[in-house]
Amino acid sequence: MQANPMRASDLRVHNQKMVLSIIHASRREGISQSEIVQKTGLKAPTIFRIFSALEEGGLIEATETGPEEDSIAKKGRRPVRYVVSRDAHYSIGLEFWTAYLSIGVFNFIGDRIYSGMHPLPEGIHADEVLALIVSQVGDIIRELGLDKQKILGLGVAAPGQVDLKNKRVAYYPRIVGMKDIPLVEVLQKQLGIPVMIHNNCSALAFSEYRHGGYPHNRSMFTFLLRTGVNGAFVHDDVIYANSKSMTIESGHIPINFDGPRCSCGTRGCLQAFLQDLDPNSVELRLALFEGLDAKLKEKDAYALRTIERAAGYLVIAMRIIKRLLAPHSFLFVCCSSLVAEALASEVKRQIVEPDAFESDPPLIFATDYDPLITQKGASDLVLKEYFL
C-alpha cells in the first residue's frame, strides 16, 4: 500500500522550512536567492515566493554583509543576500546536574542574550529542581521582556538516562527522586512554552560537534567526565539513541565484572573504575580529577599514574564503542584543559596497539567543560526540532 502523497499545503510548509533552515545556517554571511535555487533544485519563481513570504512574516531580512559573488557580480548588480531576523524568535538552552543549573537564552541568529549559573544544594529533591527551573526560566522571560509567542522552546539537557520517546528522565541517582520524572509534561504545563529534552552529555556533544571546530569527519563520540561519566555519539548531525529511544549510558559499560560497585547497582562499570581513582572529588560533588592540574604540571608520579590508569579504562570502553558504532573520532571533556589533554595524550599512546578490525586509530580531541557550550547545544536541539 502506497503512502498518501504530500498535500500541496504541506509541501509549501516543508519547502518554506527547508529554505529558512538554509538561510539560518548561513549565519551572518547571508545567502542569495540564486544560491538557494542551486542548493535546493527548486525553481526560481518558487524561491522568490518563499523569500517574499518569509520577509513579510518578519523571519528574514536583507543584509549588506557577505562575500562577493564574482561570477554574477561581473554580469550585473550584486545579488541581495538575506539573513534571519535576529529577534524573530528566541530559544532557551538549560542544563542541570547534581551541582548546578545553567540557563542560556539565544536570539534567532544565535547570539547569546542571557546566561546564568545557579548552584544546587546538596540533597535537593527532583521536585525542587523542577520548581527552580520553572521559577528561573519564568523570571528570565519576564526580565528580558520576551514574547512567549516568539519563544521556539526550552531545550533541557538533563543528567542520567533520558527516555526520549516518553520525554522523561529515566534515572539519575545523584539527585533524590530523579527517577521516571515526566519533565517535559511538567515544564510545558507550568511555563506555557514548548519543551524538548535530551541528555546533558548529548547536548554537549551536539554543540561540540557543530561549533567546536574539530575535523571529526562527521562522526564523533564524546566522553564527559564530571562527577560521573557519560558519552554521546553524533554522526551526520544526528545524536544516536538506542532502539528504545533512550540515551546511551556509556559510563555504565562493564569493563570488568570483578570491578568496584557502581551507583547503578552492578559492578565493574567504566564510571565506577574512574570514580574509584578519585573518591574525594565524588564525595565533594566535584568533577573527576579536579585539583590534579598543579600535580600534572609538576610531573607528580601519583597524578601521572592516575591519568594512565584512567586512560587504560577508557581505552577498553573505546574499543567496545569502536566495534559497535565505529566513530571516526573521540572527544574527551574534563574539568580542565590540562587534565583533558593529559588524558587524551595517554589514550593516544595506549590505543595504538594492533587492532585486527581497524588499521587506523581514531582521531582524539580534548577540551575543558564549558557550561555555555551545553547551553548552546540544548538551544540547537530546539532549532533542529523547529526546522524539521
C-alpha positions in Angstrom: 0.0 0.0 0.0 1.4 3.4 -1.0 1.7 6.2 1.5 -0.5 9.2 1.0 1.1 11.8 -1.2 2.1 15.1 0.5 -0.6 17.7 0.2 0.2 21.0 -1.6 -0.2 23.0 1.7 2.2 20.5 3.5 4.7 20.8 0.6 4.6 24.6 0.8 5.3 24.5 4.6 8.0 21.9 4.0 9.8 24.0 1.3 9.5 27.1 3.4 11.0 25.5 6.5 13.8 24.0 4.3 14.7 27.4 2.8 14.5 29.1 6.2 16.9 26.5 7.7 19.4 27.1 4.9 19.2 30.9 5.4 19.6 30.3 9.2 22.7 28.1 8.6 24.3 30.9 6.6 24.6 32.9 9.8 25.7 36.5 9.4 27.2 35.8 5.9 23.8 35.5 4.5 22.7 33.8 1.3 21.1 34.9 -2.0 18.0 33.5 -3.8 20.2 32.2 -6.6 22.3 30.2 -4.2 19.1 28.7 -2.7 18.0 27.7 -6.1 21.2 25.9 -6.7 21.1 24.2 -3.2 17.5 23.0 -3.3 16.8 22.5 -7.0 13.5 24.4 -6.6 12.6 26.8 -9.4 13.4 30.5 -9.1 9.8 31.7 -9.0 9.1 29.3 -6.1 12.1 30.5 -4.2 11.0 34.1 -4.9 7.6 33.4 -3.4 9.1 31.7 -0.4 11.5 34.6 0.2 8.7 37.1 -0.1 6.6 35.2 2.5 9.5 34.9 4.9 10.3 38.6 4.6 6.7 39.6 5.0 6.5 37.4 8.1 9.5 39.1 9.6 11.6 36.0 9.6 14.3 37.1 7.2 15.8 40.4 6.1 18.3 41.7 3.5 21.9 42.3 4.6 24.8 44.2 3.2 27.3 41.7 4.5 28.6 38.6 2.8 31.3 37.7 0.2 31.3 38.9 -3.3 29.8 36.6 -5.9 32.3 37.4 -8.7 30.8 35.3 -11.4 27.4 37.0 -11.0 28.6 40.5 -10.0 30.6 40.9 -13.2 27.4 40.5 -15.2 25.3 43.0 -13.3 24.5 44.2 -9.8 25.4 42.1 -6.8 22.6 39.8 -5.7 20.8 40.7 -2.4 21.8 38.4 0.5 19.5 37.5 3.3 19.9 36.5 6.9 17.3 35.5 9.5 15.9 38.4 11.6 17.7 38.2 15.0 14.6 39.0 17.1 12.1 37.0 15.1 12.4 34.0 17.5 14.2 33.0 20.7 15.3 29.7 22.1 16.4 28.7 25.6 19.0 26.1 26.5 19.1 24.7 30.0 21.3 22.1 31.7 21.2 20.7 35.2 23.2 18.1 37.1 23.9 17.3 40.8 25.8 20.6 41.5 24.4 23.3 39.1 21.6 24.6 37.0 22.7 26.6 33.9 20.5 28.6 31.6 21.2 30.5 28.3 18.9 32.5 26.0 19.6 33.0 22.3 18.0 35.1 19.6 17.2 33.6 16.2 20.6 34.3 14.7 22.3 32.5 17.5 23.5 35.4 19.7 23.5 34.7 23.4 21.5 37.4 25.1 21.5 35.9 28.6 23.5 33.3 30.6 23.3 32.3 34.3 24.5 29.6 36.7 22.7 28.6 39.8 24.2 26.2 42.4 22.0 23.3 43.6 22.2 22.5 47.3 23.3 19.0 48.3 20.4 16.7 48.9 18.0 18.7 46.7 14.9 16.7 45.6 13.8 16.3 41.9 10.6 18.2 42.6 12.6 21.1 44.0 14.8 21.1 40.8 11.7 21.3 38.6 10.3 24.1 40.7 13.6 26.0 40.5 13.6 25.6 36.7 10.1 27.0 36.4 10.9 30.0 38.6 14.2 30.8 37.0 13.0 30.5 33.4 9.9 32.4 34.2 11.9 35.2 35.8 14.3 35.4 32.9 11.5 35.6 30.3 10.0 38.5 32.3 13.3 40.2 32.8 14.2 40.1 29.1 10.6 41.1 28.1 10.3 38.2 25.7 7.0 37.5 24.0 6.2 33.8 24.6 4.8 33.5 21.1 8.3 34.2 19.8 10.0 31.5 22.0 10.5 28.4 19.9 11.1 26.3 23.0 13.1 25.4 26.0 15.8 22.7 25.4 16.6 20.8 28.6 19.9 18.9 28.9 19.1 16.5 31.8 21.5 14.3 33.6 21.4 10.5 33.7 19.5 8.3 31.2 16.7 10.1 29.3 13.6 8.4 27.8 13.3 10.4 24.5 10.1 8.8 23.4 8.2 9.4 26.7 10.1 12.7 27.4 11.2 11.7 30.9 14.3 11.5 32.9 14.5 7.7 33.4 17.1 7.7 36.2 19.7 9.9 37.8 20.9 8.6 41.1 22.7 11.8 42.3 19.5 13.8 42.7 17.0 12.4 45.2 13.8 11.3 43.5 15.1 11.8 40.0 13.6 8.6 38.5 10.9 8.4 35.8 10.2 12.1 36.0 7.8 13.5 33.3 9.9 16.6 33.0 8.6 17.8 29.6 5.0 17.5 30.7 5.5 19.3 33.9 7.6 22.2 32.5 5.3 22.7 29.4 2.2 22.9 31.6 3.8 25.4 34.1 5.8 27.6 31.6 3.4 27.6 28.7 6.2 27.1 26.1 7.3 24.0 24.1 9.9 21.9 25.9 12.4 19.4 24.4 14.6 17.1 26.4 17.8 15.2 25.9 20.7 14.0 28.0 23.2 16.7 29.0 26.2 14.8 27.5 24.2 14.6 24.2 23.6 18.3 24.2 27.3 19.0 24.9 28.4 16.5 22.2 26.0 18.0 19.7 27.3 21.5 20.4 31.0 20.5 20.2 30.2 18.6 17.0 28.7 21.6 15.4 30.7 24.5 16.9 33.9 23.1 18.3 35.8 23.2 15.0 37.1 19.7 15.3 38.0 17.8 12.0 35.8 14.9 13.1 34.8 13.8 9.6 31.1 13.9 10.5 31.4 11.3 13.2 32.4 12.0 16.9 31.9 10.2 20.2 32.2 12.5 23.2 33.1 11.4 26.7 32.1 13.8 29.5 33.9 13.3 32.8 32.2 15.2 35.6 31.2 13.7 39.0 30.1 10.7 36.8 31.0 9.6 33.3 28.8 9.6 30.2 29.2 9.6 26.5 27.3 10.6 23.3 27.7 9.7 19.7 26.9 12.3 16.9 27.0 11.1 13.3 25.9 13.2 10.3 24.4 15.8 12.7 22.2 13.2 14.4 22.6 12.2 18.1 22.5 8.4 18.5 19.8 6.9 20.7 19.1 3.2 21.2 16.2 1.1 19.9 14.1 2.1 22.8 14.6 5.8 22.2 16.8 6.0 25.3 20.0 7.9 25.5 23.1 5.7 25.8 24.8 5.2 29.1 28.4 4.7 28.1 29.6 5.4 31.7 28.0 2.1 32.6 29.7 0.0 30.0 31.0 -3.0 32.1 34.8 -3.3 31.6 35.4 -5.9 34.3 32.8 -7.8 36.2 35.1 -8.1 39.3 35.3 -4.3 39.5 34.0 -1.9 42.2 30.3 -1.5 42.9 28.7 1.2 40.7 25.8 3.6 41.6 23.7 1.8 39.1 23.8 -1.3 41.3 26.1 -3.5 39.2 29.9 -4.0 39.3 32.7 -3.1 37.0 31.2 -0.1 35.1 33.6 2.3 33.5 32.2 5.1 35.8 32.9 3.0 38.9 36.5 2.4 37.9 37.1 6.1 37.2 35.4 7.3 40.4 37.4 4.8 42.4 40.5 6.6 41.2 39.2 9.9 42.7 36.7 9.2 45.5 37.3 12.6 47.3 36.0 14.5 44.2 32.9 12.3 44.1 32.2 12.9 47.8 32.6 16.7 47.4 30.5 16.8 44.2 33.5 18.0 42.2 34.4 16.9 38.7 36.7 13.9 38.4 40.4 14.7 38.8 39.6 18.3 39.7 42.7 19.6 41.5 45.2 17.4 39.6 46.4 20.4 37.5 49.2 21.5 39.7 50.5 18.0 40.2 50.4 17.3 36.5 52.5 20.4 35.9 55.0 19.1 38.4 55.0 15.7 36.7 53.9 14.2 40.0 54.2 10.4 39.8 50.8 9.8 41.5 49.0 12.2 39.2 50.6 10.7 36.1 49.7 7.2 37.3 46.1 8.3 37.9 45.8 9.6 34.4 47.5 6.4 33.0 45.0 4.2 34.8 42.0 6.3 33.8 43.2 6.2 30.2 43.5 2.5 30.3 39.9 2.1 31.5 38.7 4.5 28.8 40.6 2.7 26.1 38.8 -0.6 27.0 35.4 1.2 26.7 36.6 2.9 23.4 37.4 -0.5 21.8 33.8 -1.7 22.6 32.4 1.6 21.2 34.5 1.3 18.1 33.2 -2.2 17.4 29.6 -1.1 17.8 29.5 2.4 16.4 32.8 2.9 14.6 33.2 6.7 15.3 35.9 8.4 13.3 36.9 10.5 16.4 36.7 10.8 20.1 36.5 13.9 22.3 37.3 14.0 26.0 35.7 16.7 28.0 37.1 17.1 31.5 37.3 19.6 34.4 40.3 21.5 32.9 42.1 21.6 29.6 45.3 20.3 31.3 43.6 17.2 32.6 41.7 16.7 29.3 45.0 17.0 27.3 46.9 14.7 29.6 44.2 12.1 29.4 43.9 12.3 25.6 47.7 12.1 25.2 47.8 8.9 27.3 44.8 7.4 25.4 46.6 8.1 22.1 49.7 6.3 23.5 47.7 3.2 24.6 45.2 2.9 21.7 47.9 2.4 19.0 48.2 -1.3 19.9 47.4 -3.6 16.9 43.7 -3.9 16.1 42.6 -6.6 13.6 39.3 -4.7 12.9 40.7 -1.2 12.3 44.0 -0.3 10.8 43.9 3.5 11.5 43.4 4.7 15.1 40.6 7.3 15.6 41.3 11.0 15.9 41.5 12.1 19.5 40.5 15.6 20.8 40.3 17.1 24.2 38.8 20.2 25.9 37.6 21.5 29.2 34.0 21.5 30.2 32.2 24.8 29.5 28.5 25.2 30.6 28.0 27.7 27.8 28.7 25.0 25.2 26.0 22.8 26.7 23.5 25.7 26.8 24.1 26.2 23.1 23.7 22.5 22.4 20.3 22.4 24.2 19.2 25.5 22.3 20.3 23.9 19.0 18.1 20.9 19.8 15.1 23.4 19.9 16.1 24.8 16.5 16.6 21.4 15.0 13.1 20.4 16.0 11.7 23.7 14.6 13.2 23.1 11.2 12.0 19.5 10.9 
